Amino acid sequence: MFEVLPGVGLVLPRGAGVLRFGMPEREAQWAVATPADVRETWICQAGWSFSARYEGLDLLVCGDMTDRRGPAEHSVNGLALVHLGRCVGDAEAGEPSAVPVALGDVDVFGHPAQEVLAVLTSSPHPTVSLPAGPCPTGHLTEIRMSAG
């Protein structure tokens, strides 16, 4: 199970620890490498990034983010962005994810999108974003977390 901690980070499955916003790349990779294989990737405006796949979920982790306007007050050192999404092709229409992704008391990939959005929009988390458009599978397919 993954657990979203708004403003803090993401608890990883299998006791792998917590991806905490601000942590350095090496620590983040080490934590993710416990339950999954880490693969280097490139993301615009990120000093570092990597991805991993875990039981039908894709994890994208980025850090040392710079703002388009330069390395000023909008830049973030260390872990800055985490994106967790259902693997393309693995998400069966109408089926919940095999791995729970908890935000508070809600499994965001385990219940129909309309139900999840109805509950979560009543208590929004400014550092967590969910898809705004229609969900073709009936379930949410991604969640993004940021340092702020």
KETOR-179817 format. One record per residue: residue number from 1; residue in three letters; chain; z, x, y of N, C-alpha, C in turn. Coordinates in steps of 0.02 Angstrom, whole numbers. Each point is the difference from the previous one (the first is absolute). Example, Ala and Ser with C-alpha at 12.3 -4.5 7.8 and 13.67 -1.06 7.14 Angstrom:
// residues 2
+-----+------+-----+--------+--------+--------+--------+--------+--------+--------+--------+--------+
| seq | type | mol |    nzz |    nxx |    nyy |   cazz |   caxx |   cayy |    czz |    cxx |    cyy |
+-----+------+-----+--------+--------+--------+--------+--------+--------+--------+--------+--------+
|   1 |  ala |   A |    390 |    660 |   -284 |      0 |    -45 |     59 |      0 |     45 |     60 |
|   2 |  ser |   A |    -36 |    -18 |     53 |      3 |     42 |     59 |     37 |    -39 |     55 |
+-----+------+-----+--------+--------+--------+--------+--------+--------+--------+--------+--------+
// end
This chain:
// residues 148
+-----+------+-----+--------+--------+--------+--------+--------+--------+--------+--------+--------+
| seq | type | mol |    nzz |    nxx |    nyy |   cazz |   caxx |   cayy |    czz |    cxx |    cyy |
+-----+------+-----+--------+--------+--------+--------+--------+--------+--------+--------+--------+
|   1 |  met |   A |      0 |     42 |    -59 |      0 |    -42 |     59 |      0 |     44 |     62 |
|   2 |  phe |   A |    -40 |    -20 |     49 |      1 |     30 |     66 |     43 |    -45 |     45 |
|   3 |  glu |   A |     36 |     29 |     47 |     39 |    -40 |     47 |    -15 |     25 |     71 |
|   4 |  val |   A |    -25 |    -46 |     41 |    -16 |     16 |     69 |     64 |     -2 |     42 |
|   5 |  leu |   A |     13 |     54 |     35 |     57 |      4 |     45 |    -27 |      6 |     71 |
|   6 |  pro |   A |     -8 |    -56 |     36 |    -30 |      3 |     67 |     35 |     51 |     45 |
|   7 |  gly |   A |    -41 |     42 |     31 |     26 |     50 |     46 |     29 |     62 |    -35 |
|   8 |  val |   A |      7 |     -3 |    -66 |     30 |     55 |    -38 |    -52 |     32 |    -46 |
|   9 |  gly |   A |    -35 |    -40 |    -40 |    -50 |     26 |    -46 |    -10 |    -44 |    -60 |
|  10 |  leu |   A |    -10 |     31 |    -58 |    -17 |    -35 |    -61 |     38 |     31 |    -58 |
|  11 |  val |   A |     38 |    -43 |    -37 |     34 |     22 |    -61 |    -53 |      1 |    -55 |
|  12 |  leu |   A |     -4 |     57 |    -34 |    -49 |      9 |    -53 |     29 |    -21 |    -68 |
|  13 |  pro |   A |    -44 |    -19 |    -47 |     24 |    -20 |    -67 |     25 |     60 |    -40 |
|  14 |  arg |   A |     33 |    -16 |    -56 |     24 |     48 |    -49 |     49 |     51 |     29 |
|  15 |  gly |   A |     39 |    -21 |     50 |     51 |     44 |     28 |    -28 |     60 |     37 |
|  16 |  ala |   A |    -63 |     -5 |     24 |    -33 |     56 |     32 |     25 |     13 |     71 |
|  17 |  gly |   A |     41 |    -44 |     26 |     27 |     11 |     67 |    -32 |    -44 |     52 |
|  18 |  val |   A |     10 |     20 |     62 |    -24 |    -39 |     57 |    -48 |     42 |     41 |
|  19 |  leu |   A |    -58 |    -28 |     15 |    -45 |     30 |     49 |     28 |    -20 |     68 |
|  20 |  arg |   A |     31 |     46 |     35 |     31 |    -14 |     65 |    -45 |     22 |     57 |
|  21 |  phe |   A |     -8 |    -43 |     48 |    -40 |     18 |     58 |     30 |     62 |     32 |
|  22 |  gly |   A |    -44 |     48 |     18 |     21 |     62 |     30 |      7 |     57 |    -49 |
|  23 |  met |   A |      1 |    -15 |    -67 |      7 |     54 |    -49 |    -63 |     43 |     -1 |
|  24 |  pro |   A |      7 |     65 |    -17 |    -58 |     43 |     -3 |    -45 |    -14 |    -60 |
|  25 |  glu |   A |    -61 |     25 |      4 |    -51 |    -13 |    -51 |     23 |     21 |    -69 |
|  26 |  arg |   A |     27 |     58 |     -7 |     19 |     26 |    -66 |     51 |    -46 |    -34 |
|  27 |  glu |   A |     50 |    -22 |     37 |     51 |    -46 |    -29 |    -32 |    -66 |    -19 |
|  28 |  ala |   A |    -45 |    -26 |     42 |    -33 |    -63 |    -15 |    -43 |      6 |    -63 |
|  29 |  gln |   A |    -38 |     54 |     -5 |    -41 |     10 |    -60 |     43 |      7 |    -62 |
|  30 |  trp |   A |     55 |     36 |      5 |     44 |     10 |    -57 |     27 |    -67 |    -25 |
|  31 |  ala |   A |     22 |    -42 |     47 |     27 |    -65 |    -19 |    -53 |    -43 |    -35 |
|  32 |  val |   A |    -60 |     -3 |     29 |    -53 |    -42 |    -29 |    -24 |     28 |    -67 |
|  33 |  ala |   A |      1 |     67 |     -7 |    -23 |     31 |    -62 |     45 |    -15 |    -60 |
|  34 |  thr |   A |     60 |    -24 |     13 |     45 |    -18 |    -56 |    -29 |    -58 |    -41 |
|  35 |  pro |   A |    -21 |    -56 |     31 |    -29 |    -54 |    -41 |    -76 |     -1 |     -4 |
|  36 |  ala |   A |    -35 |     41 |     40 |    -74 |     -6 |      3 |    -32 |     68 |     16 |
|  37 |  asp |   A |    -65 |      5 |    -14 |    -38 |     60 |     17 |    -20 |     -3 |     74 |
|  38 |  val |   A |     14 |     53 |     36 |    -16 |      4 |     72 |    -69 |     30 |      8 |
|  39 |  arg |   A |    -39 |    -29 |     45 |    -67 |     25 |     15 |     -7 |      9 |     75 |
|  40 |  glu |   A |    -26 |     58 |     20 |    -12 |     12 |     71 |    -53 |    -47 |     26 |
|  41 |  thr |   A |      6 |    -20 |     62 |    -50 |    -42 |     32 |     -2 |     17 |     74 |
|  42 |  trp |   A |    -47 |    -28 |     36 |     -6 |     13 |     71 |      0 |    -65 |     38 |
|  43 |  ile |   A |     41 |     -4 |     52 |      3 |    -58 |     44 |     -4 |     25 |     71 |
|  44 |  cys |   A |    -43 |    -30 |     40 |     -8 |     19 |     70 |     67 |     -4 |     36 |
|  45 |  gln |   A |     15 |     48 |     42 |     60 |      4 |     41 |     64 |     16 |    -39 |
|  46 |  ala |   A |     -7 |     15 |    -65 |     58 |     19 |    -40 |     -2 |     75 |    -12 |
|  47 |  gly |   A |     56 |     33 |     10 |      4 |     71 |    -16 |     -2 |     12 |    -75 |
|  48 |  trp |   A |     25 |    -48 |    -38 |     -2 |      3 |    -73 |     -1 |    -71 |    -28 |
|  49 |  ser |   A |    -29 |     -6 |    -59 |      0 |    -64 |    -34 |    -13 |     12 |    -74 |
|  50 |  phe |   A |     22 |    -47 |    -40 |    -13 |      2 |    -72 |      5 |    -70 |    -27 |
|  51 |  ser |   A |    -26 |     -9 |    -61 |      2 |    -65 |    -32 |     25 |      7 |    -71 |
|  52 |  ala |   A |     16 |    -56 |    -30 |     22 |     -2 |    -69 |    -12 |    -70 |    -26 |
|  53 |  arg |   A |     -6 |     -7 |    -66 |     -9 |    -65 |    -32 |     57 |    -10 |    -49 |
|  54 |  tyr |   A |     31 |    -60 |      3 |     55 |    -15 |    -45 |     -7 |    -71 |    -26 |
|  55 |  glu |   A |    -15 |     -8 |    -64 |     -4 |    -64 |    -34 |    -34 |    -55 |     41 |
|  56 |  gly |   A |    -61 |     13 |     21 |    -40 |    -50 |     35 |     10 |     -2 |     75 |
|  57 |  leu |   A |     39 |     47 |     27 |     11 |      3 |     72 |    -23 |     68 |     27 |
|  58 |  asp |   A |    -33 |      0 |     57 |    -20 |     61 |     34 |     49 |     13 |     57 |
|  59 |  leu |   A |     23 |     61 |      5 |     47 |     20 |     52 |    -35 |     52 |     43 |
|  60 |  leu |   A |     -1 |    -10 |     65 |    -27 |     48 |     48 |     56 |     19 |     47 |
|  61 |  val |   A |     10 |     66 |      9 |     55 |     26 |     40 |    -30 |     48 |     52 |
|  62 |  cys |   A |     19 |     -8 |     63 |    -26 |     42 |     55 |     57 |     25 |     43 |
|  63 |  gly |   A |     -9 |     60 |     28 |     51 |     27 |     43 |    -28 |     44 |     54 |
|  64 |  asp |   A |     45 |     21 |     45 |    -18 |     40 |     59 |    -58 |    -31 |     37 |
|  65 |  met |   A |      8 |    -63 |     18 |    -52 |    -39 |     33 |     -5 |     19 |     74 |
|  66 |  thr |   A |    -61 |      8 |     24 |    -11 |     12 |     71 |    -34 |    -61 |     30 |
|  67 |  asp |   A |     15 |    -12 |     61 |    -30 |    -56 |     37 |    -69 |     22 |     25 |
|  68 |  arg |   A |    -45 |    -47 |      7 |    -67 |     15 |     26 |      5 |     32 |     69 |
|  69 |  arg |   A |     52 |    -17 |     36 |      7 |     26 |     69 |     31 |     69 |      2 |
|  70 |  gly |   A |     12 |     29 |    -59 |     28 |     67 |     -3 |     70 |      0 |    -29 |
|  71 |  pro |   A |     27 |     59 |    -14 |     66 |      5 |    -31 |     56 |    -12 |     50 |
|  72 |  ala |   A |      3 |    -60 |     26 |     51 |    -16 |     50 |     54 |    -44 |    -32 |
|  73 |  glu |   A |     26 |    -47 |     39 |     55 |    -41 |    -23 |    -17 |    -47 |    -57 |
|  74 |  his |   A |    -65 |    -10 |    -15 |    -19 |    -46 |    -54 |    -10 |     35 |    -67 |
|  75 |  ser |   A |      9 |     65 |     -3 |     -7 |     37 |    -62 |     63 |     -8 |    -42 |
|  76 |  val |   A |     -8 |      6 |    -66 |     56 |     -7 |    -46 |      2 |     61 |    -46 |
|  77 |  asn |   A |     56 |     35 |     -2 |      8 |     57 |    -45 |     26 |    -24 |    -67 |
|  78 |  gly |   A |    -23 |     32 |    -54 |     22 |    -19 |    -67 |    -34 |    -64 |    -23 |
|  79 |  leu |   A |     26 |    -29 |    -53 |    -28 |    -61 |    -28 |     -3 |    -55 |     52 |
|  80 |  ala |   A |    -60 |    -28 |     10 |     -9 |    -49 |     54 |    -27 |    -67 |    -25 |
|  81 |  leu |   A |    -37 |      0 |    -55 |    -35 |    -61 |    -22 |     -2 |     -3 |    -76 |
|  82 |  val |   A |     15 |    -58 |    -27 |     -5 |    -12 |    -72 |    -39 |    -65 |    -10 |
|  83 |  his |   A |    -51 |      4 |    -42 |    -41 |    -59 |    -16 |      4 |     -9 |    -76 |
|  84 |  leu |   A |     18 |    -60 |    -20 |      3 |    -16 |    -71 |    -46 |    -60 |    -12 |
|  85 |  gly |   A |    -48 |      9 |    -46 |    -48 |    -54 |    -12 |    -16 |     -7 |    -74 |
|  86 |  arg |   A |    -22 |    -60 |    -17 |    -22 |    -11 |    -69 |    -66 |     34 |    -10 |
|  87 |  cys |   A |     -9 |     32 |    -58 |    -62 |     35 |    -15 |    -58 |    -48 |     -3 |
|  88 |  val |   A |    -55 |     20 |     30 |    -61 |    -42 |     -1 |    -22 |     -7 |    -73 |
|  89 |  gly |   A |    -12 |    -61 |    -21 |    -21 |    -14 |    -68 |     58 |    -14 |    -47 |
|  90 |  asp |   A |     60 |     25 |     17 |     58 |    -10 |    -44 |     35 |    -66 |     16 |
|  91 |  ala |   A |    -11 |    -26 |     60 |     34 |    -62 |     20 |    -37 |    -60 |    -28 |
|  92 |  glu |   A |     28 |    -30 |    -51 |    -29 |    -60 |    -28 |     13 |    -58 |     47 |
|  93 |  ala |   A |    -51 |    -42 |      9 |      6 |    -58 |     45 |     59 |    -43 |    -21 |
|  94 |  gly |   A |     45 |    -10 |     47 |     57 |    -44 |    -13 |     57 |     31 |    -38 |
|  95 |  glu |   A |     -5 |     63 |    -19 |     53 |     33 |    -39 |     44 |     43 |     45 |
|  96 |  pro |   A |     65 |     -1 |    -12 |     44 |     45 |     38 |    -10 |     72 |    -23 |
|  97 |  ser |   A |     22 |     46 |     41 |     -2 |     71 |    -17 |     46 |     14 |    -59 |
|  98 |  ala |   A |    -18 |     50 |    -40 |     42 |     19 |    -57 |     65 |     34 |     23 |
|  99 |  val |   A |     -2 |     29 |     60 |     59 |     35 |     27 |     24 |    -38 |     63 |
| 100 |  pro |   A |     62 |    -21 |      1 |     26 |    -34 |     59 |      1 |     47 |     61 |
| 101 |  val |   A |    -14 |    -30 |     58 |      6 |     35 |     64 |     43 |    -45 |     44 |
| 102 |  ala |   A |     63 |     19 |      6 |     49 |    -42 |     34 |      7 |     16 |     73 |
| 103 |  leu |   A |     -1 |    -52 |     41 |     17 |      3 |     71 |     57 |    -50 |      9 |
| 104 |  gly |   A |     60 |     25 |      4 |     58 |    -45 |     -1 |      4 |    -33 |    -69 |
| 105 |  asp |   A |      3 |    -66 |     -1 |      4 |    -37 |    -62 |    -68 |    -24 |    -25 |
| 106 |  val |   A |    -55 |     23 |     31 |    -67 |    -25 |    -16 |    -41 |     54 |    -35 |
| 107 |  asp |   A |    -30 |    -17 |    -57 |    -48 |     43 |    -33 |    -68 |    -15 |     32 |
| 108 |  val |   A |    -23 |     44 |     44 |    -59 |    -16 |     40 |    -64 |     -6 |    -41 |
| 109 |  phe |   A |     -5 |     33 |    -57 |    -59 |     -6 |    -43 |     13 |    -45 |    -60 |
| 110 |  gly |   A |     58 |    -31 |     -4 |     19 |    -39 |    -58 |     -5 |    -75 |      8 |
| 111 |  his |   A |    -15 |    -22 |     60 |     -4 |    -72 |     15 |    -63 |    -14 |     40 |
| 112 |  pro |   A |    -25 |    -62 |      0 |    -59 |    -16 |     39 |      9 |     20 |     74 |
| 113 |  ala |   A |    -54 |     24 |     29 |      1 |     26 |     69 |     28 |    -50 |     50 |
| 114 |  gln |   A |    -19 |    -63 |     -6 |     24 |    -50 |     48 |     76 |     -5 |     -1 |
| 115 |  glu |   A |     29 |      2 |    -59 |     73 |     -4 |     -6 |     34 |     61 |     30 |
| 116 |  val |   A |    -27 |     59 |    -16 |     28 |     62 |     25 |     -4 |      2 |     76 |
| 117 |  leu |   A |    -58 |    -15 |     27 |     -8 |      2 |     73 |     44 |    -52 |     35 |
| 118 |  ala |   A |      9 |    -58 |    -30 |     43 |    -51 |     30 |     72 |     25 |      6 |
| 119 |  val |   A |     24 |     35 |    -51 |     68 |     26 |      1 |      6 |     59 |     48 |
| 120 |  leu |   A |    -47 |     46 |     -4 |      6 |     62 |     38 |    -15 |     -8 |     75 |
| 121 |  thr |   A |    -41 |    -49 |     19 |    -13 |     -9 |     71 |     59 |    -31 |     36 |
| 122 |  ser |   A |     47 |    -29 |    -38 |     59 |    -28 |     32 |     50 |     55 |     20 |
| 123 |  ser |   A |     -6 |     58 |    -30 |     42 |     58 |     19 |    -44 |     62 |     -1 |
| 124 |  pro |   A |    -41 |      9 |     53 |    -48 |     56 |      0 |     34 |     68 |      4 |
| 125 |  his |   A |    -34 |     49 |    -27 |     22 |     69 |      3 |    -53 |     38 |     40 |
| 126 |  pro |   A |     16 |     26 |     60 |    -51 |     30 |     42 |    -33 |     63 |    -30 |
| 127 |  thr |   A |     32 |     34 |    -47 |    -30 |     60 |    -29 |    -36 |    -13 |    -66 |
| 128 |  val |   A |     -5 |    -63 |    -19 |    -33 |    -20 |    -62 |    -56 |    -48 |     17 |
| 129 |  ser |   A |    -60 |     13 |    -28 |    -55 |    -48 |     12 |    -31 |    -21 |    -65 |
| 130 |  leu |   A |    -19 |    -63 |     -1 |    -32 |    -32 |    -58 |    -69 |    -25 |     23 |
| 131 |  pro |   A |    -46 |    -10 |    -47 |    -66 |    -24 |     20 |      4 |    -67 |     35 |
| 132 |  ala |   A |    -38 |     -8 |     53 |      1 |    -62 |     38 |    -52 |    -50 |    -25 |
| 133 |  gly |   A |    -54 |     26 |    -30 |    -55 |    -43 |    -23 |     13 |    -32 |    -67 |
| 134 |  pro |   A |    -49 |    -38 |    -24 |      8 |    -32 |    -65 |      2 |     52 |    -56 |
| 135 |  cys |   A |     37 |    -16 |    -52 |      7 |     45 |    -58 |    -44 |    -27 |    -56 |
| 136 |  pro |   A |    -54 |     36 |    -16 |    -48 |    -26 |    -50 |     30 |    -11 |    -69 |
| 137 |  thr |   A |     54 |     36 |    -18 |     29 |     -8 |    -66 |     56 |    -52 |      0 |
| 138 |  gly |   A |     20 |    -25 |     59 |     55 |    -47 |      4 |     67 |     35 |      9 |
| 139 |  his |   A |      2 |     65 |    -12 |     60 |     41 |      9 |    -15 |     53 |     53 |
| 140 |  leu |   A |     51 |     23 |     34 |    -10 |     54 |     48 |    -24 |     62 |    -37 |
| 141 |  thr |   A |    -41 |     39 |     33 |    -28 |     59 |    -32 |     23 |     65 |     33 |
| 142 |  glu |   A |     37 |     -3 |     56 |     23 |     61 |     31 |     59 |    -12 |     46 |
| 143 |  ile |   A |     37 |     54 |     11 |     55 |      0 |     48 |      0 |     69 |     31 |
| 144 |  arg |   A |     10 |      3 |     66 |      2 |     63 |     37 |     67 |      7 |     34 |
| 145 |  met |   A |     27 |     61 |     -2 |     63 |     15 |     33 |    -10 |     59 |     45 |
| 146 |  ser |   A |     32 |     -1 |     59 |     -6 |     56 |     45 |     67 |     20 |     27 |
| 147 |  ala |   A |      3 |     60 |     27 |     62 |     26 |     28 |     21 |    -37 |     62 |
| 148 |  gly |   A |    -46 |    -34 |     31 |     19 |    -38 |     59 |    -48 |      1 |     55 |
+-----+------+-----+--------+--------+--------+--------+--------+--------+--------+--------+--------+
// end
